[in-house]
Amino acid sequence: MEKLNQKQLMNIHGGGISLGIGLLIGAGVVFIIGVIDGFMRPLKCN
């Protein structure tokens, strides 16, 4: 195994999910759950 110096360590990318992608995935999941809930138990508007 080779040890990396500080400059090489700073050039490593990847491995994490950015905040925007995490929020987008969360919003999509909430939207799909809302659509399924609307079909399963439709409620009248007051």
Secondary structure in CASP SS format (residue, H / E / C, confidence):
PFRMAT SS
TARGET T0000
AUTHOR 0000-0000-0000
METHOD secondary structure of the structure
MODEL  1
M C 1.00
E C 1.00
K C 1.00
L C 1.00
N C 1.00
Q H 1.00
K H 1.00
Q H 1.00
L H 1.00
M H 1.00
N C 1.00
I C 1.00
H C 1.00
G C 1.00
G C 1.00
G C 1.00
I C 1.00
S C 1.00
L H 1.00
G H 1.00
I H 1.00
G H 1.00
L H 1.00
L H 1.00
I H 1.00
G H 1.00
A H 1.00
G H 1.00
V H 1.00
V H 1.00
F H 1.00
I H 1.00
I H 1.00
G H 1.00
V H 1.00
I H 1.00
D H 1.00
G H 1.00
F H 1.00
M H 1.00
R C 1.00
P C 1.00
L C 1.00
K C 1.00
C C 1.00
N C 1.00
END
